[in-house]
Amino acid sequence: MEFWEGENCEYCGGIIGEKRVDLLRKVNRKYVLFKNVPAGVCAECGTRYYAANVLKTLETRARRGKGAERKILMPVYSL
């Protein structure tokens, strides 16, 4: 049984399914990109849901600041 099985989106009522997504987060005034994060994603509107233990793991890894697989440059645009 999958974690999100039987769950519906709180916004549109769509079915939530498990997917792997990329997540960009700001930690200590720096952006960190997490790849292949397990998430519940609404099939209708695309809203993402994350389990508490997943978010805790991401926070712990980001705050350590060591062990990143690689670093990338990110373009910046101004309007």
N, C-alpha and C positions, 0 to 999 in steps of 0.2 A: 504494500500500500504506500502510495506516495504522500508526502507531507500535506500537500494542498488539495488532495482528493476530496471532493464533496463541498469545497468552499466556493463561494460566489463573491464577486466584486461588490464592495460596499457602495460604489458609485453608480454602476450601470446594471448590476445583477448578472453580468456575464460569468462564464465558467473560468476558474483560475487553474492554470496548468503550470507544471514545473518546467523551467527553462534555465539555461546558463546565459548570463548577461554580463556586459561590461559596466562597471560602475565608477563614475568619477566623483571623488569626494575631496573636500578641502579639510586638511589636517594641519594645524599649527601654521596657518597662512600659506600653505603650499598645497597644490593639487596632487592627488595620488590616484592612479588608475588601477583598479582591480579588475582582472580578467577572469572569466569563467565562474562568476559568482552564482550560486544557486538562488533562484528567486521564483516566486509565484507571479505569473503574468496573466492578466485578464485577456481572454481571447477576443473580447469585443472592443475595449477602449485602450488596452495596453498598460493600464496601471500596474505598477510593480509592488510586490509585497516581499519583505525579507523576514526570515525567522530571527528571533532575538539572538540566538547563539551564533548565527552567521554574522550579524552586525558586530557583536562583541569580538569575534575573531578578527574581523577587518580592522576594528579600532586598535586592538592589541598589536597587530602587525604594523599598522601605519605609525603608531606612536613609538615603536622600537626604532624605526627608521633604518634598520639594517636588513640585509637579506633580499633586497629588491632584485628581481630577475634582470632588469635592465632599466635604463633611463631613456626617455624620449624628449625631444623638443616639441613644444606646442605652439602653433601660430596664435597670435593675438591680434584682434581687430578692434578698432574704435569706430564709433558712429558719430 
